[in-house]
Amino acid sequence: MSEEVKNEEVTVQEENSDYEMKVNHSYGDEDIQVLDGLEAVRKRPGMYIASTSEKGLHHLVWEIVDNGIDEAMAGYATTITVTVDKDNVVSVEDDGRGMPTGMNEKTGKSTIETIFTVLHAGGKFGGGAYKVSGGLHGVGASVVNALSEWLEVSVFHEGNIYQVRFENGGHAVAPMKIAGKCDPAKHGSLIRFKADPTIFKETTVYDHNTLRDRLRQLAFLNKGIRLVFNDEREEDEAKRHHTFIFEGGLKQYVEYLNKNRTVVHDDIIYCEGHDQGIECEVAVQYNDGYNPNVYTFCNNINTAEGGTHEEGFRMALNRIINKYARDNGFLKEKDENLTSDDCREGITAVISVKHPDPQYEGQTKTKLGNTEVRKVVSAVFGTQLERFLLENPDQAKTIMEKVTLASQARMAAKKAREATRRKSALEISSLPGKLADCSSKDASICEIYIVEGDSAGGSAKQGRDSHYQAILPLRGKILNVEKARQHRAFENNEIRSMITAFGCGVMNEVDTSKLRYHKIVIMTDADVDGAHIRTLLLTFFYRYLRPILDEGYVYIAQPPLYKVQRGNAVRYAYTDRQLDEVKKEMGSNLAIQRYKGLGEMNPEQLWETTMDPKNRTLIRVTVGDAEAADQAFSMLMGEEVEPRKNFIIENANFVENLDI
């Protein structure tokens, strides 16, 4: 049931900066609307797929793919094929049992039509059709149908092809029919659909990498299942067809995640077991880095916020590592216990549980809440981790050396971090980065520009609007935190300046409600050095201030590359292509200036082109996929040279504006 407000008339009254809003409309029996069937989904799609942005678009694919995965986990399907054609029509085929083709007694329609038109209709609410399932809400297929311009279902069963087509918001064009014959040995389902552009107004174009990476991940999580991805939009044959199948499952997943890192022990620690109907798998390997990378899943759903399975993993890791360290002399009697952070430094771990009745905190399924899972994971992982350490003393020694060194570094980092804590607003004036703060204390309108060098900083300070724009010049390139321990990062003057200026804390102490600026703008030169500084800053934000990225507070400014002048007429160009367009528009006798750095602009030009909200272009930095982002930072900024070299070779043809 949904309430719809019609013909609303809004009056706004202002008094002492407080606003009182009143909606004048009738509110009687006739104003209450009941949305039947899929109408509710089309009316409020965000309730079912979180958003109608690019992320929501891809969610349609995952809903259908998850149904195929459920068939595979039940032991009936071995291959799932996803195809995107040139018109962005998606096809998902599996070789499972195929949906039932009879009539449904409750709806009076074919079972296929019921599955795709009735919310909460499916084989996942009892009856034993599925032991575990990713889509336990049972709204997946019907929601995809509701949000598609059209959708076709074909089921292959006993030599027949059963088919039904839906259009106009998920309505069946005609009852299910037998559309033809097939090989009697063929079985399974094929769903083809085209996303509705009136719902997905931002885009209906699927991202190749997003689809490929998620299907690869599903193959890792479900060993032995083949996932095929065909992207008919790609001209390159190597990119057009992908087949993923991993008999090693999570062990191969951890190996893949660590491919750009140097591991500290050879064997991947793999544990599996089950209890109370809950299956648990864990794979772990330490590398020589300083950041933990722990990925958790329940029924193939990425629980990005962790939950009880991650808590059980941490409990067991901390307990067993400390026990082994004391029993074997790595910790003396007077030494304090290793912390959870010590035990996780440089760890790459994947935790996957399969639960018949998962409970998630919130609708987004990003945090697992089942309390019984904590005990199961702790017992399974703890027992098998202890056995690994006892049976592999040489590898156990390298792990112990890693975690005890992390403990020593933690204590040094604690002392350095305490010096960065902002105790009062008065400290801002003594920042070594020479922060020019803004006068406003309203964080929602305040911006801080991080600029390179005193020259650019001087122009920015003079050109800014000091009411809400702060300037923090950096001296040189900041420390590459990907290669440095925490205490070195906290001893770095430029990093200390940023932490103190932002005021929101650092690492696990970050509290974005205390952030002093809701726009943190990286403003560097449009050259190789500027790009390097941006990457160093983003690496620092990702590793030490991750929530400010996740919540969208970080931006990249776009200064112009060229100033084009003819007489008193001045235009700015931000790319070479735009320069060509400006030259055509302005004609001949042009004076063209190529800006090599922000310092070449006077304050008025910098304000007009890069800082004035009316004219500027800001790019918001987002983290769409934590796994991909983590791999990118490790590859670009880590110790391993070979992966970085290969990346440069593969992408050299895409470089623009290369300064030599």
C-alpha positions in Angstrom: 0.0 0.0 0.0 1.3 3.4 -0.9 0.1 6.9 -0.2 0.3 9.3 -3.1 0.1 13.1 -2.6 -1.7 14.8 -5.5 -2.0 18.5 -6.5 0.2 19.6 -3.6 0.6 23.2 -2.8 3.6 24.0 -0.7 4.0 27.2 1.4 7.3 28.1 3.0 7.6 30.5 5.9 11.0 31.9 7.1 11.5 32.9 10.7 14.9 33.1 12.5 16.5 30.9 9.8 14.1 28.0 10.7 11.7 26.8 8.0 8.2 25.5 8.5 6.7 23.6 5.6 3.0 22.8 5.2 1.5 20.7 2.5 -2.1 21.7 1.7 -4.0 18.8 0.2 -7.0 16.6 1.0 -6.4 13.4 3.0 -9.4 11.2 2.9 -10.3 7.6 1.9 -10.2 8.5 -1.8 -6.6 9.7 -1.4 -5.3 6.2 -0.3 -4.1 4.2 -3.3 -3.3 0.5 -3.5 -0.6 -0.4 -6.0 -1.2 -3.9 -7.4 1.4 -6.3 -8.7 4.4 -4.7 -10.3 3.0 -1.2 -10.3 4.5 -0.6 -6.9 8.0 -1.6 -8.2 7.8 0.9 -11.1 6.5 3.6 -8.8 9.2 3.1 -6.1 12.1 1.2 -7.8 14.6 2.4 -5.2 12.9 0.2 -2.6 13.8 -2.9 -4.5 17.1 -2.2 -6.3 18.5 0.7 -4.1 18.8 3.1 -7.0 18.0 3.7 -10.7 21.6 4.7 -11.4 24.3 2.6 -13.1 24.5 0.5 -10.0 20.8 -0.3 -10.1 21.0 -1.1 -13.8 23.6 -3.8 -13.1 21.5 -5.1 -10.2 19.0 -6.3 -12.7 21.6 -8.7 -14.1 22.7 -9.9 -10.7 19.1 -10.8 -9.7 18.8 -13.1 -12.7 22.3 -14.5 -12.4 21.7 -15.2 -8.7 18.8 -17.5 -9.7 21.1 -19.5 -11.9 23.7 -19.7 -9.1 21.0 -20.9 -6.7 20.3 -23.8 -9.2 24.0 -24.5 -9.3 24.4 -24.5 -5.5 21.4 -26.9 -5.3 23.4 -29.2 -7.5 21.4 -28.9 -10.8 23.3 -26.4 -12.9 26.9 -26.4 -14.0 27.1 -23.5 -16.5 25.6 -20.0 -16.5 26.1 -17.8 -19.6 25.6 -14.0 -19.6 25.5 -12.2 -23.0 25.2 -8.5 -23.7 24.3 -7.7 -27.3 25.1 -4.5 -29.2 21.7 -3.0 -28.1 22.4 -3.7 -24.4 19.9 -6.5 -24.3 21.0 -9.0 -21.6 20.6 -12.7 -21.9 21.1 -15.1 -18.9 21.0 -18.8 -19.6 21.5 -21.7 -17.2 21.5 -25.5 -17.6 19.5 -26.1 -14.4 16.1 -27.8 -14.0 14.2 -25.1 -15.8 11.3 -23.3 -14.1 8.1 -25.3 -13.7 5.8 -25.0 -16.7 2.5 -26.1 -15.3 -0.3 -23.9 -13.9 -0.2 -22.3 -10.5 -3.3 -23.1 -8.4 -3.1 -19.9 -6.3 -2.9 -17.4 -9.3 -4.6 -19.3 -12.1 -1.6 -18.5 -14.3 1.3 -20.5 -15.6 4.0 -20.9 -12.9 6.5 -19.0 -15.2 4.1 -16.0 -15.5 3.5 -16.2 -11.7 7.3 -16.1 -11.0 7.7 -13.0 -13.1 4.6 -11.0 -12.2 3.9 -11.7 -8.5 6.2 -10.3 -5.8 7.5 -12.9 -3.3 6.7 -15.8 -5.6 9.4 -18.4 -6.0 11.0 -21.6 -4.7 12.8 -20.0 -1.8 10.2 -19.8 0.9 10.1 -23.4 2.0 9.4 -26.7 0.4 13.0 -27.7 0.0 13.6 -26.4 -3.6 16.7 -24.6 -2.5 19.0 -25.4 0.5 20.5 -21.9 0.4 19.9 -18.9 -1.7 21.3 -15.4 -2.4 17.9 -13.9 -3.2 15.8 -15.0 -0.3 13.4 -12.1 -0.6 12.0 -13.8 -3.7 11.4 -10.5 -5.6 14.3 -10.7 -8.1 12.7 -12.0 -11.3 9.5 -10.0 -10.9 11.4 -6.8 -10.1 13.6 -7.2 -13.2 10.5 -7.8 -15.3 8.8 -4.7 -13.8 11.8 -2.5 -14.6 12.3 -3.8 -18.2 11.0 -2.4 -21.4 10.4 -6.0 -22.3 11.4 -9.4 -21.0 11.3 -12.9 -22.6 11.5 -16.2 -20.8 12.3 -19.5 -22.4 12.3 -22.8 -20.5 13.8 -26.0 -22.0 12.0 -29.0 -20.7 11.4 -32.6 -22.1 12.1 -31.5 -25.7 9.8 -28.5 -25.6 10.6 -24.8 -25.5 8.1 -23.0 -23.3 8.0 -19.3 -23.8 6.3 -16.1 -22.5 7.0 -12.4 -23.3 6.3 -9.5 -21.0 5.9 -5.8 -22.1 4.4 -2.5 -20.8 5.6 -2.7 -17.2 5.8 -6.4 -16.8 2.5 -7.6 -18.3 2.4 -10.8 -20.3 1.7 -10.2 -24.0 0.0 -13.6 -24.1 -0.3 -16.8 -22.0 2.7 -19.1 -21.9 3.0 -21.2 -25.1 5.1 -24.0 -26.6 7.2 -22.0 -29.0 9.1 -25.0 -30.5 11.1 -28.1 -30.0 14.6 -28.7 -28.6 17.0 -31.6 -27.9 15.3 -33.7 -25.2 18.5 -33.7 -23.3 18.5 -29.9 -23.1 17.2 -28.3 -19.9 17.3 -25.0 -18.2 16.1 -21.4 -18.6 16.9 -18.4 -20.8 15.9 -14.9 -19.8 16.4 -12.0 -22.1 15.5 -8.4 -21.1 16.0 -4.8 -22.0 16.2 -2.3 -19.2 13.5 0.4 -19.4 15.0 3.8 -20.2 12.1 5.6 -18.6 13.2 4.1 -15.3 17.0 4.1 -15.8 17.2 7.6 -17.1 20.9 8.0 -16.2 22.1 5.2 -18.4 21.0 1.8 -19.9 24.6 0.9 -21.0 26.2 -1.9 -19.1 29.8 -1.6 -18.0 32.0 -4.4 -19.4 34.4 -4.5 -16.4 31.6 -4.5 -13.8 29.9 -7.5 -15.3 33.2 -9.3 -16.0 34.6 -8.8 -12.5 31.4 -9.8 -10.7 31.1 -13.0 -12.8 34.7 -13.8 -12.0 34.0 -13.3 -8.4 31.0 -15.6 -8.4 33.1 -18.3 -10.1 35.7 -18.0 -7.3 33.0 -18.3 -4.7 31.4 -21.4 -6.2 34.2 -23.7 -7.2 33.6 -25.9 -10.2 30.7 -23.8 -11.6 31.4 -22.4 -15.1 30.4 -18.7 -15.7 30.6 -17.5 -19.3 30.5 -13.8 -20.3 29.9 -12.7 -23.9 30.0 -9.0 -24.7 29.0 -8.6 -28.3 29.7 -4.8 -28.1 33.5 -5.4 -27.8 35.5 -5.4 -31.1 38.5 -7.1 -29.5 38.0 -10.9 -29.5 40.0 -11.3 -26.3 37.6 -8.9 -24.4 34.4 -10.3 -26.1 34.4 -13.8 -24.6 35.4 -14.8 -21.0 35.0 -18.2 -19.3 35.5 -18.4 -15.6 35.8 -21.7 -13.7 37.9 -22.3 -10.6 38.2 -25.7 -9.1 40.3 -24.2 -6.3 37.6 -21.8 -5.3 38.6 -19.4 -2.5 42.3 -20.5 -2.6 42.5 -19.3 -6.2 40.6 -16.2 -5.1 43.2 -15.2 -2.5 45.9 -16.1 -5.0 44.3 -13.7 -7.5 43.9 -10.9 -4.9 47.6 -11.2 -3.9 48.9 -11.3 -7.5 50.4 -7.8 -7.3 51.8 -8.3 -3.8 54.8 -10.1 -2.3 53.5 -12.9 0.0 55.3 -13.8 3.2 54.4 -17.5 3.2 53.9 -19.9 0.3 50.8 -21.9 1.2 47.3 -20.4 1.3 45.6 -21.3 4.6 42.3 -22.9 3.6 39.6 -24.0 6.0 36.1 -25.4 5.4 33.5 -27.0 7.6 29.8 -26.9 8.6 27.6 -26.9 11.6 23.9 -26.3 12.3 23.3 -26.4 8.5 25.8 -23.5 8.0 28.7 -24.0 5.6 31.8 -22.0 6.1 34.9 -21.5 3.9 37.9 -19.3 4.7 41.1 -18.7 2.8 44.0 -16.6 4.1 47.5 -15.6 3.1 49.7 -12.8 4.4 51.6 -10.4 2.2 54.3 -7.9 3.0 51.9 -4.9 2.9 50.5 -3.0 5.8 46.8 -3.0 5.0 44.3 -5.9 5.8 42.1 -6.9 2.9 39.2 -9.0 4.2 36.3 -9.8 1.9 33.2 -11.4 3.4 30.2 -13.1 1.6 27.0 -14.8 2.6 25.3 -16.9 0.0 27.5 -15.2 -2.6 26.3 -11.7 -1.5 29.2 -9.4 -0.7 28.6 -8.3 2.9 30.7 -5.1 2.6 30.1 -4.1 6.2 31.1 -7.5 7.5 28.9 -9.0 10.2 29.0 -12.0 12.5 31.0 -14.2 10.1 33.8 -11.6 10.1 33.6 -11.3 13.9 34.0 -15.0 14.2 37.0 -14.9 11.9 38.7 -12.1 14.0 38.0 -13.9 17.3 39.7 -17.1 16.0 42.6 -15.3 14.3 43.4 -13.3 17.5 43.0 -16.2 19.8 45.1 -18.7 17.8 47.9 -16.2 16.8 48.3 -15.1 20.4 48.3 -18.7 21.7 50.9 -19.8 19.2 53.0 -16.7 19.9 53.1 -17.3 23.6 53.6 -21.1 23.3 56.5 -20.7 21.0 58.3 -17.7 22.6 57.4 -14.9 20.2 55.6 -13.2 23.1 57.3 -13.1 26.5 55.3 -13.3 29.7 55.5 -9.6 30.3 54.5 -8.7 26.8 50.9 -7.5 26.1 48.7 -9.5 23.8 48.8 -8.8 20.1 45.7 -6.8 19.0 43.3 -7.7 16.2 44.9 -5.1 14.0 48.4 -6.6 14.6 47.1 -10.0 13.6 45.5 -8.6 10.4 48.3 -6.4 9.1 49.0 -7.5 5.5 46.4 -10.2 5.6 44.3 -11.1 2.5 41.3 -13.2 3.5 38.1 -14.3 2.0 35.3 -15.6 4.2 32.3 -17.2 2.6 29.3 -18.7 4.5 26.2 -20.5 3.1 23.2 -20.1 5.4 19.7 -21.5 4.9 18.1 -18.5 6.6 20.4 -15.4 6.5 19.4 -12.3 8.4 20.9 -9.0 7.3 21.1 -5.7 9.1 19.3 -3.2 6.8 17.8 -3.7 3.3 21.0 -3.5 1.4 22.3 -6.9 2.7 25.7 -5.5 3.5 26.0 -6.8 7.1 25.2 -10.3 8.3 23.4 -10.4 11.6 22.9 -14.2 12.4 24.6 -14.6 15.8 25.1 -18.4 15.4 27.4 -17.8 12.5 30.0 -16.1 14.8 30.5 -19.4 16.7 30.6 -21.6 13.6 33.2 -19.5 11.8 35.3 -19.1 14.9 35.3 -22.9 15.5 36.0 -24.0 11.9 38.7 -21.4 11.2 40.3 -21.5 14.6 40.7 -25.3 14.6 42.2 -25.5 11.1 44.4 -22.4 11.5 46.0 -23.9 14.6 46.6 -27.1 12.8 48.3 -25.2 9.9 50.6 -23.4 12.3 51.6 -26.6 14.1 52.2 -28.5 10.9 54.1 -25.7 9.1 56.6 -24.3 11.6 58.7 -22.4 9.0 55.6 -20.6 7.6 54.3 -20.1 11.1 57.5 -18.4 12.0 57.3 -15.8 9.2 53.7 -15.1 10.2 54.7 -14.5 13.8 57.5 -12.2 12.8 55.1 -10.3 10.6 52.5 -9.8 13.4 55.0 -9.0 16.2 56.7 -6.4 14.0 53.2 -5.0 13.3 52.7 -4.7 17.1 55.9 -2.7 17.5 55.0 -0.4 14.6 51.5 0.0 16.1 52.8 1.4 19.3 55.1 3.8 17.5 52.2 4.8 15.3 50.0 5.4 18.3 52.4 8.0 19.6 52.7 9.7 16.2 48.9 9.7 15.7 48.2 11.3 19.0 50.1 14.3 17.9 47.8 14.7 14.9 44.6 14.9 17.0 42.9 18.2 16.8 42.4 19.4 20.4 41.0 22.9 19.6 40.2 25.2 16.7 43.1 27.4 17.7 45.6 24.8 16.5 44.7 25.5 12.9 46.8 28.7 12.8 50.0 26.7 13.6 49.6 24.1 11.0 52.9 23.5 9.1 50.9 23.4 5.8 50.0 27.1 6.2 46.3 26.5 6.0 44.3 29.6 5.0 41.0 28.7 6.7 37.5 30.0 5.7 35.4 32.1 8.0 32.3 29.9 7.9 31.9 27.1 10.4 29.1 25.5 8.5 30.7 22.3 7.2 28.0 21.7 4.6 29.1 24.7 2.6 32.8 24.7 3.4 35.4 23.6 0.9 39.1 22.9 1.3 41.4 23.0 -1.7 44.6 21.0 -1.5 47.1 22.5 -3.8 50.7 21.8 -4.7 53.3 24.4 -3.9 53.4 28.0 -2.5 52.9 29.6 -5.9 49.6 27.9 -6.7 48.7 28.3 -3.0 49.2 32.0 -3.2 47.0 32.4 -6.3 44.3 30.2 -4.7 44.3 32.2 -1.5 43.9 35.5 -3.3 41.3 34.2 -5.7 39.1 32.2 -3.4 35.9 33.2 -1.6 37.3 33.2 2.0 33.8 32.9 3.5 33.6 29.2 2.6 36.8 28.2 0.7 40.0 27.2 2.6 43.4 26.6 1.0 46.0 24.1 2.1 49.2 24.2 0.1 51.4 21.1 0.2 55.2 21.2 0.0 56.3 18.6 -2.5 54.9 15.1 -2.9 53.4 13.5 0.2 54.6 10.1 1.4 53.5 7.0 -0.5 51.5 5.3 2.3 51.2 2.1 0.3 54.9 1.5 0.9 55.2 3.0 4.4 54.3 1.9 7.9 51.8 3.9 9.9 54.2 5.6 12.2 56.1 7.1 9.1 52.8 8.3 7.7 51.8 10.1 11.0 55.3 11.6 11.2 54.9 13.2 7.7 54.2 16.9 8.1 51.9 17.2 5.0 49.8 14.2 6.2 49.6 15.6 9.7 48.4 18.9 8.3 45.6 17.3 6.3 44.4 15.1 9.2 44.4 18.1 11.6 42.7 20.4 9.1 39.9 17.9 8.3 39.2 17.3 12.0 37.4 14.0 11.5 40.0 11.6 12.9 41.9 8.9 11.0 41.7 5.2 10.2 39.2 3.4 12.5 38.6 6.6 14.4 37.2 8.5 11.4 33.9 10.2 12.2 32.6 12.1 9.2 30.1 14.0 11.3 33.1 16.0 12.6 34.5 16.7 9.1 35.1 20.5 8.8 34.6 20.6 5.0 32.1 18.7 2.9 34.1 19.3 -0.2 37.8 18.2 -0.1 39.1 19.3 -3.5 42.4 18.1 -5.0 43.7 20.9 -7.2 46.9 20.0 -9.0 48.7 20.9 -12.2 47.4 19.2 -15.4 50.7 17.4 -16.0 52.5 14.1 -15.0 53.6 15.5 -11.6 50.1 16.7 -10.9 48.7 13.3 -11.7 51.3 11.7 -9.4 50.4 14.0 -6.5 46.7 13.2 -7.1 47.4 9.5 -6.9 49.5 9.8 -3.8 46.6 11.8 -2.1 44.0 9.4 -3.2 46.1 6.5 -1.9 46.3 8.2 1.5 42.6 8.9 1.5 41.8 5.3 0.6 44.0 3.8 3.2 43.6 6.2 6.1 40.4 8.2 5.5 38.3 5.7 3.6 34.9 6.9 4.8 35.4 10.4 3.3 35.7 8.6 -0.1 32.8 6.3 0.5 30.5 9.2 1.5 31.5 11.3 -1.5 33.4 14.2 0.1 36.5 14.1 -2.2 36.6 15.9 -5.5 39.2 16.6 -8.2 39.3 20.1 -9.7 39.6 20.5 -13.5 41.9 23.5 -14.3 42.0 24.6 -18.0 44.9 23.5 -20.2 44.7 26.5 -22.5 43.7 30.2 -22.6 42.6 31.4 -26.0 42.3 35.1 -26.6 41.3 37.3 -29.6 41.2 40.9 -28.7 39.2 41.3 -25.5 37.5 37.9 -26.0 38.9 35.1 -23.8 37.9 31.5 -23.8 39.4 28.5 -21.9 39.9 25.0 -23.1 40.2 22.0 -20.8 41.2 19.4 -23.3 42.9 19.3 -26.7 39.6 18.4 -28.4 38.0 21.4 -26.7 40.8 23.6 -27.9 40.2 22.6 -31.5 36.5 23.5 -31.1 37.3 26.9 -29.5 39.7 27.7 -32.4 37.1 26.9 -35.0 34.5 29.1 -33.2 36.9 32.1 -32.6 38.5 32.1 -36.0 42.1 33.3 -36.8 44.6 35.6 -35.1 44.4 33.8 -31.8 46.8 34.1 -28.9 46.9 30.7 -27.3 48.6 30.1 -23.9 49.3 26.6 -22.6 49.2 26.5 -18.9 52.0 24.4 -17.4 50.8 24.9 -13.9 48.3 26.6 -11.6 50.9 29.1 -10.6 50.9 30.6 -14.1 47.3 31.8 -13.5 46.6 35.0 -11.7 44.0 34.9 -8.9 41.2 36.1 -11.1 41.8 33.5 -13.7 42.1 30.7 -11.2 38.8 31.8 -9.6 37.0 32.2 -12.9 38.1 28.8 -14.4 38.6 26.4 -11.5 37.1 27.7 -8.2 33.9 29.6 -9.0 31.0 27.2 -8.5 29.2 28.9 -11.4 31.9 27.9 -13.9 34.1 25.2 -12.5 34.1 21.5 -13.2 34.6 19.2 -10.2 34.9 15.4 -10.5 33.6 13.5 -7.5 35.8 10.5 -6.5 33.8 7.4 -5.7 34.8 3.8 -4.8 32.5 1.5 -6.7 34.3 -1.7 -6.1 36.5 -2.1 -3.0 38.3 -5.1 -4.4 39.1 -3.5 -7.7 40.2 -0.2 -6.0 42.4 -2.1 -3.6 44.1 -4.0 -6.4 44.6 -0.8 -8.4 46.3 1.0 -5.5 48.5 -2.0 -4.7 49.5 -2.3 -8.4 50.2 1.4 -9.0 51.7 2.3 -5.7 53.1 -0.9 -4.2 56.5 -2.5 -4.2 56.0 -4.9 -7.1 57.4 -3.4 -10.4 56.3 -6.0 -12.9 52.5 -5.5 -12.6 52.9 -1.7 -12.9 55.2 -2.1 -15.9 52.6 -4.4 -17.6 49.8 -1.9 -16.9 51.8 0.9 -18.5 52.5 -1.2 -21.6 48.9 -2.2 -21.9 47.5 1.3 -21.5 50.2 3.4 -23.3 48.0 3.9 -26.3 45.4 5.7 -24.2 47.7 8.4 -22.8 46.8 12.0 -23.6 48.7 15.2 -22.9 52.0 13.4 -22.1 54.7 15.7 -20.9 58.2 14.6 -21.8 
